[in-house]
Amino acid sequence: MKKIRIKEKSFIAWVAAKVLNADQMAMVLGKTIHLHNTSMEEFLADKRWFNHELKHIEQFEQHGFFPFLFKYTIESIKNGYQNNKYEIEARQAE
């Protein structure tokens, strides 16, 4: 796995938090973990949360950036966020 980045106060994560009605958010795009309403220290201290997002980085690496975004989006449309197979896989990695 190549070097990952963590971006605090991410606008993209803020948007995702609004869409999912979440107080805090971590989301991955490629090798960057975008955070909203949580510090890097708080995020890294939560091993389950960190491992969840690392699984998404692995998924991006496995499928490729745009192919994974497409597959993830289709999965979410068909099955919903909670039943998206990529989210299930990430929860299992926690």
WOCORUR-V327455 format. One record per helix or strand. SS is the DSSP state (a for helix, b for strand). FROM is the first residue (numbers start at 1). LEN is the number of residues. If there is no record, write none. Layout:
ss=SS from=FROM len=LEN
ss=SS from=FROM len=LEN
This chain:
ss=b from=5 len=3
ss=a from=11 len=10
ss=b from=25 len=5
ss=b from=32 len=5
ss=a from=40 len=6
ss=a from=47 len=17
ss=a from=65 len=15
ss=a from=85 len=9
